[in-house]
Amino acid sequence: MTPQDLHDDAIVIDGLIIAKWNRELFEDMRRGGLTAANCTVSVWEGFQATVDNIVKSNQLMAECSDLVRPVRTTADITRAKEEGKTGIIYGFQNAHAFEDQIGYVEVFKQLGVGIVQMCYNTQNLVGTGCYERDGGLSGFGREIVTEMNRVGIMCDLSHVGSKTSEEVILESKKPVCYSHCLPSGLKEHPRNKSDEELRFIAEHGGFVGVTMFTPFLRAGVDATVDDYVEAIEYVMNIVGEDAIGIGTDFTQGHGKDFFEWLTHDKGYARRLTSFGKIINPEGIRTIGEFPNLTEALLRRGFSETQVRKIMGENWVRILKDVWGA
């Protein structure tokens, strides 16, 4: 089986895409052979603005139903593969949209949200992000975790502080994830996770999606798809081949204003970080180049079975565990 044949046959899931929503994006997802993706519909927005985002996303998906389909269950992921479409999982990068209402968790589940990151870089009512002194998971946050477990929304800890992350991992009765992170063992950065943190989430039944965001990669803007594979291998050696997947953090189509919004607290307040030049690794600059990742994994010496697991099978298993279907 050639690398392209393997890619075409495999379930391919991206655990985090925050790209600009339009038909061109969906066309590129199909070019890249993407079976499903966790697509961000909320970062700094509150309840109403997030609902508005979902309404717009629903409309666009209806207009592009020849390319994409909504995902509520892992059976929908299988259907997307059979239909030659990309399944769209709605996800949040911040629990801010829940505001102070536990009941909103179920409301968003009913609107199709399957994965929610507990914090985005800074403090919210649930806990603390990775760019701030970490006070841990709040009492309200514990109630939110319990409700997310009950309705079947996965807890994501990628941008979350170390103490809050540890306490969510211990509090949750369902597997949790870092949907898009890199190891600090290859590069020190507030967004990267230590070997101990990676080991801890895996030991508690959790999951790690590896990102390719170049400011966090060892080679930075000079990174290639092979540098991305190096990071995947590093993480796999810690968490094992069953607890790892892909979470690229593709920001395709966005410009400077979007990154300014992301890198300021609440989208407008103090600056939290500056990424500098934003360019994806050579060989996987666009979602359409996803097959190059499968080829690079094989070239690195990963087995076909390992590649299938990393590219999507592990995500399906863990999501089924959390969603219940």
Secondary structure, 3 states (H helix, E strand, C coil): CCHHHHHHHCCCEEEEECCCCCHHHHHHHHHCCCCEEEEEEECCCCHHHHHHHHHHHHHHHHHCCCCEEECCCHHHHHHHHHHCCEEEEEEECCHHHHCCCCHHHHHHHHCCEEEEECCCCCCCCCCCECCCCCCCCCHHHHHHHHHHHHHCCEEECCCECHHHHHHHHHHCCCCCEEEEECECCCCCCCCCECHHHHHHHHHCCCEEEECCCHHHCCCHHHCEHHHHHHHHHHHHHHHCCCCEEECCCECCCCCHHHHHHHCEHHHCCCECCCCCCCCCCECCCCHHHCHHHHHHHHHHCCCHHHHHHHHHHHHHHHHHHHHCC
